């Protein structure tokens, strides 16, 4: 359990000291101590319905985390509030601590994404930590689909996502992990020191739905082996929390397959306690994985809201 302190980003600080896989990386950066101003970003987004629209009713921020305003650029869902997450530093460095808090009121609908990929620079001391808290009230709908995570060589990164979702709400949470800058240097492909990603979900009455944790330590465990990544480079992990009747209909529409000639594998299974579905994709390049995630996203949106996806942006 992560105990928060007086500041919102204290949870990110506590996270890195509480997980055993980061016990060896508690030294402080000589450039600037962890947890100082400029290295502790915080962003709180609160969405509420106003008439036929969802508005961004609450916006609290601390650099390097930033969001500007809600956009209404989705022609298929005109009332959907779209937000781009921005980090003014452009990357994560050793000693950085980020905290994100997203809250949706009853019936609110929002799409949250990032300005670009999350790049985690190489580190020789300490680590970067991130906490994410997502809370959905009854009948709320959130698409949280950021761009991929790119851990550079010798990167150390830990992330923890805590979800509180009402039984009638829907959360589509996507996470795409790249192997690094594989075309930049041979040692960049799976060259990170450690990447630790965990997610847990519960109901508003604190009943636990599920937990999942992925720990990647390429220096200790080979990535190019059967049961891990084999010949694949990119992992897509999509969690869908939604009512059981919607989950059943979506499950029937999603394929599971291994296409060796195309270099892609994907599959869907059910989350415990009637929480929803989990969809995983392996691919040799990012475009393949993003395309399969988009297929799943389209099915989810159509089934839950009745709306289709707009055409993808040219730069996506």
Phi and psi in degrees as GROMACS dihedral restraints (atoms count N, CA, C in turn):
[ dihedral_restraints ]
;  ai    aj    ak    al  type     phi  dphi    fc
    3     4     5     6     1   -96.4    20    10
    4     5     6     7     1   124.4    20    10
    6     7     8     9     1   -98.5    20    10
    7     8     9    10     1   124.1    20    10
    9    10    11    12     1   -86.3    20    10
   10    11    12    13     1   153.9    20    10
   12    13    14    15     1  -103.2    20    10
   13    14    15    16     1  -153.8    20    10
   15    16    17    18     1   -74.1    20    10
   16    17    18    19     1   -22.7    20    10
   18    19    20    21     1  -107.3    20    10
   19    20    21    22     1   148.8    20    10
   21    22    23    24     1   -59.9    20    10
   22    23    24    25     1   -34.0    20    10
   24    25    26    27     1   -82.1    20    10
   25    26    27    28     1    -0.4    20    10
   27    28    29    30     1   -63.1    20    10
   28    29    30    31     1   -28.7    20    10
   30    31    32    33     1   -62.8    20    10
   31    32    33    34     1   -38.6    20    10
   33    34    35    36     1   -67.3    20    10
   34    35    36    37     1   -35.9    20    10
   36    37    38    39     1   -66.7    20    10
   37    38    39    40     1   -44.1    20    10
   39    40    41    42     1   -66.4    20    10
   40    41    42    43     1   -32.4    20    10
   42    43    44    45     1   -59.0    20    10
   43    44    45    46     1   -49.5    20    10
   45    46    47    48     1   -66.5    20    10
   46    47    48    49     1   -26.1    20    10
   48    49    50    51     1   -89.2    20    10
   49    50    51    52     1    -9.4    20    10
   51    52    53    54     1  -101.7    20    10
   52    53    54    55     1   -19.5    20    10
   54    55    56    57     1   -90.8    20    10
   55    56    57    58     1   132.6    20    10
   57    58    59    60     1   -64.8    20    10
   58    59    60    61     1   -27.9    20    10
   60    61    62    63     1   -68.3    20    10
   61    62    63    64     1   -13.9    20    10
   63    64    65    66     1  -107.4    20    10
   64    65    66    67     1    11.8    20    10
   66    67    68    69     1   -60.8    20    10
   67    68    69    70     1   -29.5    20    10
   69    70    71    72     1   -84.7    20    10
   70    71    72    73     1    -0.4    20    10
   72    73    74    75     1  -123.4    20    10
   73    74    75    76     1    44.3    20    10
   75    76    77    78     1   -97.3    20    10
   76    77    78    79     1     4.1    20    10
   78    79    80    81     1   -70.1    20    10
   79    80    81    82     1   153.0    20    10
   81    82    83    84     1   -93.0    20    10
   82    83    84    85     1   143.7    20    10
   84    85    86    87     1   -64.8    20    10
   85    86    87    88     1   138.9    20    10
   87    88    89    90     1   -72.4    20    10
   88    89    90    91     1   -22.1    20    10
   90    91    92    93     1   -73.6    20    10
   91    92    93    94     1   -51.8    20    10
   93    94    95    96     1  -154.9    20    10
   94    95    96    97     1   128.3    20    10
   96    97    98    99     1   -60.8    20    10
   97    98    99   100     1   144.9    20    10
   99   100   101   102     1   -63.3    20    10
  100   101   102   103     1   148.1    20    10
  102   103   104   105     1    82.4    20    10
  103   104   105   106     1     6.4    20    10
  105   106   107   108     1   -88.4    20    10
  106   107   108   109     1   166.9    20    10
  108   109   110   111     1   -59.2    20    10
  109   110   111   112     1   135.1    20    10
  111   112   113   114     1    97.1    20    10
  112   113   114   115     1   -17.5    20    10
  114   115   116   117     1  -116.2    20    10
  115   116   117   118     1     0.4    20    10
  117   118   119   120     1  -120.7    20    10
  118   119   120   121     1    88.2    20    10
  120   121   122   123     1   -87.7    20    10
  121   122   123   124     1   143.5    20    10
  123   124   125   126     1  -140.7    20    10
  124   125   126   127     1   136.1    20    10
  126   127   128   129     1  -142.0    20    10
  127   128   129   130     1   123.4    20    10
  129   130   131   132     1  -118.6    20    10
  130   131   132   133     1   124.4    20    10
  132   133   134   135     1  -119.5    20    10
  133   134   135   136     1   124.3    20    10
  135   136   137   138     1  -121.5    20    10
  136   137   138   139     1   120.0    20    10
  138   139   140   141     1  -108.1    20    10
  139   140   141   142     1   138.4    20    10
  141   142   143   144     1  -140.7    20    10
  142   143   144   145     1   157.5    20    10
  144   145   146   147     1   -85.7    20    10
  145   146   147   148     1   140.0    20    10
  147   148   149   150     1  -137.2    20    10
  148   149   150   151     1   102.8    20    10
  150   151   152   153     1    65.7    20    10
  151   152   153   154     1  -126.1    20    10
  153   154   155   156     1   -91.4    20    10
  154   155   156   157     1     2.6    20    10
  156   157   158   159     1  -117.5    20    10
  157   158   159   160     1   157.3    20    10
  159   160   161   162     1   -99.2    20    10
  160   161   162   163     1   131.4    20    10
  162   163   164   165     1  -113.7    20    10
  163   164   165   166     1   157.4    20    10
  165   166   167   168     1   -86.4    20    10
  166   167   168   169     1    94.1    20    10
  168   169   170   171     1   -83.0    20    10
  169   170   171   172     1   -26.1    20    10
  171   172   173   174     1  -129.3    20    10
  172   173   174   175     1   127.9    20    10
  174   175   176   177     1  -140.3    20    10
  175   176   177   178     1   108.7    20    10
  177   178   179   180     1  -121.0    20    10
  178   179   180   181     1   137.4    20    10
  180   181   182   183     1  -150.0    20    10
  181   182   183   184     1   154.0    20    10
  183   184   185   186     1  -144.0    20    10
  184   185   186   187     1   130.7    20    10
  186   187   188   189     1   -58.9    20    10
  187   188   189   190     1   146.2    20    10
  189   190   191   192     1   -89.5    20    10
  190   191   192   193     1     8.1    20    10
  192   193   194   195     1   -81.3    20    10
  193   194   195   196     1   143.0    20    10
  195   196   197   198     1  -157.7    20    10
  196   197   198   199     1   142.0    20    10
  198   199   200   201     1  -140.9    20    10
  199   200   201   202     1   149.8    20    10
  201   202   203   204     1  -105.4    20    10
  202   203   204   205     1   -63.2    20    10
  204   205   206   207     1  -160.0    20    10
  205   206   207   208     1   161.8    20    10
  207   208   209   210     1   -76.5    20    10
  208   209   210   211     1   136.5    20    10
  210   211   212   213     1  -109.8    20    10
  211   212   213   214     1   152.2    20    10
  213   214   215   216     1  -122.6    20    10
  214   215   216   217     1    70.9    20    10
  216   217   218   219     1  -108.5    20    10
  217   218   219   220     1     3.2    20    10
  219   220   221   222     1   -94.5    20    10
  220   221   222   223     1   105.0    20    10
  222   223   224   225     1   -67.5    20    10
  223   224   225   226     1   -21.3    20    10
  225   226   227   228     1   -80.6    20    10
  226   227   228   229     1   -25.3    20    10
  228   229   230   231     1  -133.9    20    10
  229   230   231   232     1    81.9    20    10
  231   232   233   234     1   -61.0    20    10
  232   233   234   235     1   -25.9    20    10
  234   235   236   237     1   -91.4    20    10
  235   236   237   238     1     1.1    20    10
  237   238   239   240     1   -75.4    20    10
  238   239   240   241     1   126.4    20    10
  240   241   242   243     1   -85.1    20    10
  241   242   243   244     1   122.9    20    10
  243   244   245   246     1  -110.2    20    10
  244   245   246   247     1   132.3    20    10
  246   247   248   249     1  -128.4    20    10
  247   248   249   250     1   136.2    20    10
  249   250   251   252     1  -104.4    20    10
  250   251   252   253     1   122.8    20    10
  252   253   254   255     1   -78.9    20    10
  253   254   255   256     1   134.9    20    10
  255   256   257   258     1  -127.6    20    10
  256   257   258   259     1   137.0    20    10
  258   259   260   261     1  -117.3    20    10
  259   260   261   262     1   121.2    20    10
  261   262   263   264     1   -69.3    20    10
  262   263   264   265     1   -17.7    20    10
  264   265   266   267     1   -82.3    20    10
  265   266   267   268     1   -21.1    20    10
  267   268   269   270     1    82.8    20    10
  268   269   270   271     1    -5.0    20    10
  270   271   272   273     1  -165.0    20    10
  271   272   273   274     1   174.1    20    10
  273   274   275   276     1  -107.9    20    10
  274   275   276   277     1   134.4    20    10
  276   277   278   279     1  -118.6    20    10
  277   278   279   280     1   167.5    20    10
  279   280   281   282     1   -60.8    20    10
  280   281   282   283     1   134.0    20    10
  282   283   284   285     1    90.8    20    10
  283   284   285   286     1    -3.9    20    10
  285   286   287   288     1   -74.8    20    10
  286   287   288   289     1   143.1    20    10
  288   289   290   291     1  -133.8    20    10
  289   290   291   292     1   117.8    20    10
  291   292   293   294     1  -118.3    20    10
  292   293   294   295     1   142.0    20    10
  294   295   296   297     1  -133.6    20    10
  295   296   297   298     1   128.2    20    10
  297   298   299   300     1  -122.0    20    10
  298   299   300   301     1   132.3    20    10
  300   301   302   303     1  -130.0    20    10
  301   302   303   304     1   114.3    20    10
  303   304   305   306     1  -116.5    20    10
  304   305   306   307     1   126.9    20    10
  306   307   308   309     1  -130.1    20    10
  307   308   309   310     1   131.1    20    10
  309   310   311   312     1  -118.1    20    10
  310   311   312   313     1   126.7    20    10
  312   313   314   315     1   -76.9    20    10
  313   314   315   316     1   179.0    20    10
  315   316   317   318     1   -56.3    20    10
  316   317   318   319     1   125.4    20    10
  318   319   320   321     1    75.0    20    10
  319   320   321   322     1     0.6    20    10
  321   322   323   324     1   -70.2    20    10
  322   323   324   325     1   149.6    20    10
  324   325   326   327     1  -132.4    20    10
  325   326   327   328     1   126.4    20    10
  327   328   329   330     1  -145.6    20    10
  328   329   330   331     1   154.3    20    10
  330   331   332   333     1  -125.8    20    10
  331   332   333   334     1   122.6    20    10
  333   334   335   336     1  -120.8    20    10
  334   335   336   337     1   128.6    20    10
  336   337   338   339     1  -140.1    20    10
  337   338   339   340     1  -174.6    20    10
  339   340   341   342     1  -116.3    20    10
  340   341   342   343     1   163.5    20    10
  342   343   344   345     1   -69.5    20    10
  343   344   345   346     1   -29.6    20    10
  345   346   347   348     1  -167.9    20    10
  346   347   348   349     1  -173.6    20    10
  348   349   350   351     1   -63.6    20    10
  349   350   351   352     1   151.7    20    10
  351   352   353   354     1   -87.7    20    10
  352   353   354   355     1   105.5    20    10
  354   355   356   357     1   -96.2    20    10
  355   356   357   358     1   126.6    20    10
  357   358   359   360     1  -111.3    20    10
  358   359   360   361     1   109.1    20    10
  360   361   362   363     1   -70.8    20    10
  361   362   363   364     1   161.1    20    10
  363   364   365   366     1   -62.3    20    10
  364   365   366   367     1   150.8    20    10
  366   367   368   369     1  -135.9    20    10
  367   368   369   370     1   143.7    20    10
  369   370   371   372     1  -116.9    20    10
  370   371   372   373     1    -7.2    20    10
  372   373   374   375     1  -143.3    20    10
  373   374   375   376     1   155.7    20    10
  375   376   377   378     1    56.9    20    10
  376   377   378   379     1  -148.1    20    10
  378   379   380   381     1  -166.4    20    10
  379   380   381   382     1   174.4    20    10
  381   382   383   384     1  -113.8    20    10
  382   383   384   385     1   140.0    20    10
  384   385   386   387     1  -131.2    20    10
  385   386   387   388     1   148.1    20    10
  387   388   389   390     1  -142.6    20    10
  388   389   390   391     1   133.8    20    10
  390   391   392   393     1  -119.0    20    10
  391   392   393   394     1   145.1    20    10
  393   394   395   396     1  -134.4    20    10
  394   395   396   397     1   126.3    20    10
  396   397   398   399     1  -117.3    20    10
  397   398   399   400     1   124.4    20    10
  399   400   401   402     1  -125.0    20    10
  400   401   402   403     1   122.4    20    10
  402   403   404   405     1  -126.2    20    10
  403   404   405   406     1   124.3    20    10
  405   406   407   408     1  -121.3    20    10
  406   407   408   409     1   124.0    20    10
  408   409   410   411     1   -81.0    20    10
  409   410   411   412     1   180.0    20    10
  411   412   413   414     1   -55.9    20    10
  412   413   414   415     1   137.0    20    10
  414   415   416   417     1    63.6    20    10
  415   416   417   418     1    10.9    20    10
  417   418   419   420     1   -75.0    20    10
  418   419   420   421     1   157.8    20    10
  420   421   422   423     1  -141.5    20    10
  421   422   423   424     1   120.5    20    10
  423   424   425   426     1  -131.3    20    10
  424   425   426   427     1   129.0    20    10
  426   427   428   429     1  -105.8    20    10
  427   428   429   430     1   110.5    20    10
  429   430   431   432     1  -111.4    20    10
  430   431   432   433     1    97.4    20    10
  432   433   434   435     1  -130.6    20    10
  433   434   435   436     1    75.8    20    10
  435   436   437   438     1   -75.1    20    10
  436   437   438   439     1   165.6    20    10
  438   439   440   441     1   -70.2    20    10
  439   440   441   442     1   169.1    20    10
  441   442   443   444     1   -62.5    20    10
  442   443   444   445     1   160.0    20    10
  444   445   446   447     1   -93.8    20    10
  445   446   447   448     1   130.4    20    10
  447   448   449   450     1  -123.1    20    10
  448   449   450   451     1    96.3    20    10
  450   451   452   453     1   -81.1    20    10
  451   452   453   454     1   121.4    20    10
  453   454   455   456     1   -75.7    20    10
  454   455   456   457     1   173.6    20    10
  456   457   458   459     1   -58.8    20    10
  457   458   459   460     1   132.1    20    10
  459   460   461   462     1    70.0    20    10
  460   461   462   463     1    18.5    20    10
  462   463   464   465     1   -73.4    20    10
  463   464   465   466     1   149.6    20    10
  465   466   467   468     1  -132.5    20    10
  466   467   468   469     1   117.3    20    10
  468   469   470   471     1  -143.2    20    10
  469   470   471   472     1   134.6    20    10
  471   472   473   474     1  -130.3    20    10
  472   473   474   475     1   135.5    20    10
  474   475   476   477     1  -136.3    20    10
  475   476   477   478     1   139.0    20    10
  477   478   479   480     1  -132.8    20    10
  478   479   480   481     1   126.1    20    10
  480   481   482   483     1  -115.7    20    10
  481   482   483   484     1   123.2    20    10
  483   484   485   486     1  -110.9    20    10
  484   485   486   487     1   123.8    20    10
  486   487   488   489     1  -114.0    20    10
  487   488   489   490     1   133.6    20    10
  489   490   491   492     1  -124.1    20    10
  490   491   492   493     1   111.7    20    10
  492   493   494   495     1  -127.7    20    10
  493   494   495   496     1   127.9    20    10
  495   496   497   498     1   -69.4    20    10
  496   497   498   499     1   153.4    20    10
  498   499   500   501     1   -57.2    20    10
  499   500   501   502     1   -31.4    20    10
  501   502   503   504     1   -94.6    20    10
  502   503   504   505     1    -0.4    20    10
  504   505   506   507     1   -86.9    20    10
  505   506   507   508     1   164.3    20    10
  507   508   509   510     1  -132.0    20    10
  508   509   510   511     1   128.9    20    10
  510   511   512   513     1  -124.1    20    10
  511   512   513   514     1   125.0    20    10
  513   514   515   516     1  -109.7    20    10
  514   515   516   517     1   110.2    20    10
  516   517   518   519     1  -116.7    20    10
  517   518   519   520     1   116.7    20    10
  519   520   521   522     1  -112.2    20    10
  520   521   522   523     1   141.1    20    10
  522   523   524   525     1  -140.2    20    10
  523   524   525   526     1   121.3    20    10
  525   526   527   528     1  -116.5    20    10
  526   527   528   529     1   125.9    20    10
  528   529   530   531     1  -114.8    20    10
  529   530   531   532     1   120.0    20    10
  531   532   533   534     1   -92.4    20    10
  532   533   534   535     1   161.5    20    10
  534   535   536   537     1   -79.3    20    10
  535   536   537   538     1    -5.2    20    10
  537   538   539   540     1   124.7    20    10
  538   539   540   541     1  -166.6    20    10
  540   541   542   543     1   -87.3    20    10
  541   542   543   544     1    74.5    20    10
  543   544   545   546     1   -66.4    20    10
  544   545   546   547     1   -20.0    20    10
  546   547   548   549     1   -94.0    20    10
  547   548   549   550     1    -0.7    20    10
  549   550   551   552     1   -88.9    20    10
  550   551   552   553     1   -42.1    20    10
  552   553   554   555     1  -158.6    20    10
  553   554   555   556     1   140.4    20    10
  555   556   557   558     1   -55.5    20    10
  556   557   558   559     1   -34.8    20    10
  558   559   560   561     1   -79.6    20    10
  559   560   561   562     1    -4.1    20    10
  561   562   563   564     1   -76.3    20    10
  562   563   564   565     1   -28.0    20    10
  564   565   566   567     1   -71.7    20    10
  565   566   567   568     1   114.1    20    10
  567   568   569   570     1    53.9    20    10
  568   569   570   571     1    45.8    20    10
  570   571   572   573     1  -101.5    20    10
  571   572   573   574     1     0.4    20    10
  573   574   575   576     1   -65.2    20    10
  574   575   576   577     1   150.5    20    10
  576   577   578   579     1   -75.3    20    10
  577   578   579   580     1   -48.5    20    10
  579   580   581   582     1  -156.5    20    10
  580   581   582   583     1   136.9    20    10
  582   583   584   585     1  -130.3    20    10
  583   584   585   586     1   120.4    20    10
  585   586   587   588     1  -123.1    20    10
  586   587   588   589     1   117.0    20    10
  588   589   590   591     1  -125.4    20    10
  589   590   591   592     1   122.9    20    10
  591   592   593   594     1  -132.4    20    10
  592   593   594   595     1   151.2    20    10
  594   595   596   597     1  -145.0    20    10
  595   596   597   598     1   141.7    20    10
  597   598   599   600     1  -140.8    20    10
  598   599   600   601     1   145.5    20    10
  600   601   602   603     1  -130.5    20    10
  601   602   603   604     1   147.5    20    10
  603   604   605   606     1  -147.8    20    10
  604   605   606   607     1   163.4    20    10
  606   607   608   609     1   -85.2    20    10
  607   608   609   610     1   164.7    20    10
  609   610   611   612     1   -58.1    20    10
  610   611   612   613     1   -23.2    20    10
  612   613   614   615     1   -86.2    20    10
  613   614   615   616     1    12.1    20    10
  615   616   617   618     1    77.6    20    10
  616   617   618   619     1     6.6    20    10
  618   619   620   621     1   -70.1    20    10
  619   620   621   622     1   123.2    20    10
  621   622   623   624     1   -72.1    20    10
  622   623   624   625     1   133.2    20    10
  624   625   626   627     1   -97.2    20    10
  625   626   627   628     1   -51.3    20    10
  627   628   629   630     1  -165.8    20    10
  628   629   630   631     1   164.3    20    10
  630   631   632   633     1  -139.1    20    10
  631   632   633   634     1   144.3    20    10
  633   634   635   636     1  -142.5    20    10
  634   635   636   637     1   139.3    20    10
  636   637   638   639     1  -140.1    20    10
  637   638   639   640     1   133.4    20    10
  639   640   641   642     1  -121.3    20    10
  640   641   642   643     1   121.7    20    10
  642   643   644   645     1  -119.3    20    10
  643   644   645   646     1   121.9    20    10
  645   646   647   648     1  -114.3    20    10
  646   647   648   649     1   119.4    20    10
  648   649   650   651     1  -132.7    20    10
  649   650   651   652     1    81.5    20    10
  651   652   653   654     1   -59.9    20    10
  652   653   654   655     1   -26.5    20    10
  654   655   656   657     1   -73.5    20    10
  655   656   657   658     1   -20.2    20    10
  657   658   659   660     1  -103.4    20    10
  658   659   660   661     1   -35.6    20    10
  660   661   662   663     1  -129.2    20    10
  661   662   663   664     1   126.4    20    10
  663   664   665   666     1   -65.4    20    10
  664   665   666   667     1   134.8    20    10
  666   667   668   669     1   -85.8    20    10
  667   668   669   670     1   -27.6    20    10
  669   670   671   672     1   -87.4    20    10
  670   671   672   673     1    61.9    20    10
  672   673   674   675     1  -141.3    20    10
  673   674   675   676     1   156.2    20    10
  675   676   677   678     1   -62.0    20    10
  676   677   678   679     1   136.0    20    10
  678   679   680   681     1    93.6    20    10
  679   680   681   682     1   -10.2    20    10
  681   682   683   684     1  -116.6    20    10
  682   683   684   685     1  -105.2    20    10
  684   685   686   687     1  -107.7    20    10
  685   686   687   688     1   -20.6    20    10
  687   688   689   690     1    53.2    20    10
  688   689   690   691     1  -121.1    20    10
  690   691   692   693     1   -94.0    20    10
  691   692   693   694     1     1.7    20    10
  693   694   695   696     1   -85.8    20    10
  694   695   696   697     1   155.5    20    10
  696   697   698   699     1  -115.5    20    10
  697   698   699   700     1   -31.4    20    10
  699   700   701   702     1  -119.1    20    10
  700   701   702   703     1   135.6    20    10
  702   703   704   705     1  -114.8    20    10
  703   704   705   706     1   130.5    20    10
  705   706   707   708     1  -113.9    20    10
  706   707   708   709     1   129.1    20    10
  708   709   710   711     1  -127.2    20    10
  709   710   711   712     1   115.5    20    10
  711   712   713   714     1  -121.8    20    10
  712   713   714   715     1   122.5    20    10
  714   715   716   717     1  -107.1    20    10
  715   716   717   718     1   130.2    20    10
  717   718   719   720     1  -121.0    20    10
  718   719   720   721     1   110.9    20    10
  720   721   722   723     1   -98.4    20    10
  721   722   723   724     1   118.8    20    10
  723   724   725   726     1  -159.2    20    10
  724   725   726   727     1   159.6    20    10
  726   727   728   729     1   -58.0    20    10
  727   728   729   730     1   150.9    20    10
  729   730   731   732     1   -56.9    20    10
  730   731   732   733     1   -37.6    20    10
  732   733   734   735     1   -65.8    20    10
  733   734   735   736     1   -38.9    20    10
  735   736   737   738     1   -68.9    20    10
  736   737   738   739     1   -41.1    20    10
  738   739   740   741     1   -60.1    20    10
  739   740   741   742     1   -40.4    20    10
  741   742   743   744     1   -62.2    20    10
  742   743   744   745     1   -44.2    20    10
  744   745   746   747     1   -68.2    20    10
  745   746   747   748     1   -37.5    20    10
  747   748   749   750     1   -68.2    20    10
  748   749   750   751     1   -42.5    20    10
  750   751   752   753     1   -56.2    20    10
  751   752   753   754     1   -39.6    20    10
  753   754   755   756     1   -68.6    20    10
  754   755   756   757     1   -19.1    20    10
  756   757   758   759     1   -98.7    20    10
  757   758   759   760     1    -5.6    20    10
  759   760   761   762     1  -104.2    20    10
  760   761   762   763     1   129.6    20    10
  762   763   764   765     1   -85.1    20    10
  763   764   765   766     1   157.5    20    10
  765   766   767   768     1  -129.3    20    10
  766   767   768   769     1   129.6    20    10
  768   769   770   771     1  -162.1    20    10
  769   770   771   772     1   159.0    20    10
  771   772   773   774     1  -121.4    20    10
  772   773   774   775     1   113.4    20    10
  774   775   776   777     1  -111.6    20    10
  775   776   777   778     1    90.4    20    10
  777   778   779   780     1   -62.5    20    10
  778   779   780   781     1   -40.5    20    10
  780   781   782   783     1   -67.2    20    10
  781   782   783   784     1   -31.3    20    10
  783   784   785   786     1   -87.5    20    10
  784   785   786   787     1   -13.3    20    10
  786   787   788   789     1    72.1    20    10
  787   788   789   790     1    37.2    20    10
  789   790   791   792     1  -144.4    20    10
  790   791   792   793     1   143.5    20    10
  792   793   794   795     1  -138.1    20    10
  793   794   795   796     1   143.4    20    10
  795   796   797   798     1  -155.9    20    10
  796   797   798   799     1   155.1    20    10
  798   799   800   801     1  -169.0    20    10
  799   800   801   802     1   158.0    20    10
  801   802   803   804     1  -127.4    20    10
  802   803   804   805     1   144.3    20    10
  804   805   806   807     1  -146.3    20    10
  805   806   807   808     1   170.9    20    10
  807   808   809   810     1   -88.4    20    10
  808   809   810   811     1   143.3    20    10
  810   811   812   813     1   -81.0    20    10
  811   812   813   814     1   153.6    20    10
  813   814   815   816     1   -70.3    20    10
  814   815   816   817     1   164.1    20    10
  816   817   818   819     1    60.3    20    10
  817   818   819   820     1    29.1    20    10
  819   820   821   822     1    63.1    20    10
  820   821   822   823     1    26.9    20    10
  822   823   824   825     1   -75.6    20    10
  823   824   825   826     1   -28.5    20    10
  825   826   827   828     1   145.6    20    10
  826   827   828   829     1  -137.2    20    10
  828   829   830   831     1  -132.8    20    10
  829   830   831   832     1   159.1    20    10
  831   832   833   834     1  -130.4    20    10
  832   833   834   835     1   133.6    20    10
  834   835   836   837     1  -125.0    20    10
  835   836   837   838     1   125.6    20    10
  837   838   839   840     1  -121.9    20    10
  838   839   840   841     1   143.4    20    10
  840   841   842   843     1  -133.6    20    10
  841   842   843   844     1   136.7    20    10
  843   844   845   846     1  -118.7    20    10
  844   845   846   847     1   137.1    20    10
  846   847   848   849     1  -148.4    20    10
  847   848   849   850     1   164.7    20    10
  849   850   851   852     1   -88.1    20    10
  850   851   852   853     1   -17.0    20    10
  852   853   854   855     1  -141.8    20    10
  853   854   855   856     1   163.7    20    10
  855   856   857   858     1   -66.5    20    10
  856   857   858   859     1   -37.6    20    10
  858   859   860   861     1   -59.3    20    10
  859   860   861   862     1   -39.7    20    10
  861   862   863   864     1   -60.5    20    10
  862   863   864   865     1   -47.0    20    10
  864   865   866   867     1   -67.6    20    10
  865   866   867   868     1   -42.8    20    10
  867   868   869   870     1   -63.4    20    10
  868   869   870   871     1   -35.4    20    10
  870   871   872   873     1   -65.8    20    10
  871   872   873   874     1   -41.8    20    10
  873   874   875   876     1   -69.4    20    10
  874   875   876   877     1   -37.5    20    10
  876   877   878   879     1   -63.1    20    10
  877   878   879   880     1   -40.0    20    10
  879   880   881   882     1   -64.9    20    10
  880   881   882   883     1   -37.2    20    10
  882   883   884   885     1   -60.0    20    10
  883   884   885   886     1   -44.9    20    10
  885   886   887   888     1   -66.1    20    10
  886   887   888   889     1   -43.6    20    10
  888   889   890   891     1   -57.0    20    10
  889   890   891   892     1   -43.6    20    10
  891   892   893   894     1   -61.3    20    10
  892   893   894   895     1   -44.1    20    10
  894   895   896   897     1   -62.6    20    10
  895   896   897   898     1   -44.0    20    10
  897   898   899   900     1   -62.3    20    10
  898   899   900   901     1   -49.9    20    10
  900   901   902   903     1   -61.1    20    10
  901   902   903   904     1   -43.3    20    10
  903   904   905   906     1   -63.0    20    10
  904   905   906   907     1   -41.3    20    10
  906   907   908   909     1   -73.4    20    10
  907   908   909   910     1   -36.4    20    10
  909   910   911   912     1   -85.6    20    10
  910   911   912   913     1   -41.9    20    10
  912   913   914   915     1  -109.7    20    10
  913   914   915   916     1   -18.5    20    10
  915   916   917   918     1    84.5    20    10
  916   917   918   919     1    -2.6    20    10
  918   919   920   921     1   -99.3    20    10
  919   920   921   922     1   155.5    20    10
  921   922   923   924     1   -95.2    20    10
  922   923   924   925     1   173.2    20    10
  924   925   926   927     1   -84.8    20    10
  925   926   927   928     1   144.4    20    10
  927   928   929   930     1   -73.8    20    10
  928   929   930   931     1   164.9    20    10
  930   931   932   933     1   -58.2    20    10
  931   932   933   934     1   145.4    20    10
  933   934   935   936     1   -65.1    20    10
  934   935   936   937     1   148.8    20    10
  936   937   938   939     1   -63.4    20    10
  937   938   939   940     1   147.7    20    10
  939   940   941   942     1   -60.1    20    10
  940   941   942   943     1   -34.3    20    10
  942   943   944   945     1   -85.5    20    10
  943   944   945   946     1     3.4    20    10
